[in-house]
Amino acid sequence: AGIVEDLDVLVKEFVAADGEEKKAVFAKIEEEAGKLKGSSSRYGKIYVKAAKNYLAKGSDYAKNEIQRLERILEKSISPAKADEFTLKKNILSTYA
């Protein structure tokens, strides 16, 4: 759940890119995410935020954030939060 095919392809390109190319692909991710409607729009925001953090914190960001979300999911949290964190985890897995 939460995976948007068009963005997924761009993320693979983003992860493989380096330097200035990464910034160019990030702009494409932002542009594609802006076109999304409905629940996909929410997923798009997660993709953009993850890409932004990936740029700022480096390539270990996705792996570390997935581990953090898994620890949170092991605790008792509301079903709504569990769904939200599972979505984030699914999307982040494309960056890992």
NORFENVEN-V571729 format. One line per field, one symbol per residue. ss: DSSP state (~ for helix, > for strand, _ for the rest). phi: phi as a letter, one per 20 degrees, with the letter a starting at -180 (. if undefined). A space follows every 10 residues. Layout:
BEGIN
ss->???
phi->???
END
This chain:
BEGIN
ss->____~~~~~~ ~~~~~~___~ ~~~~~~~~~~ ~~~~~___~~ ~~~~~~~~~~ ~~~~~~~___ ~~~~~~~~~~ ~~~~____~~ ~~~~~~~~~~ ~~____
phi->.nedggfgff fffffffclf fgfffgfffg ffffefcmff fffgffgfff ffffffdnfe gfffffffff ffffeecfgf ffffffggff ffffef
END
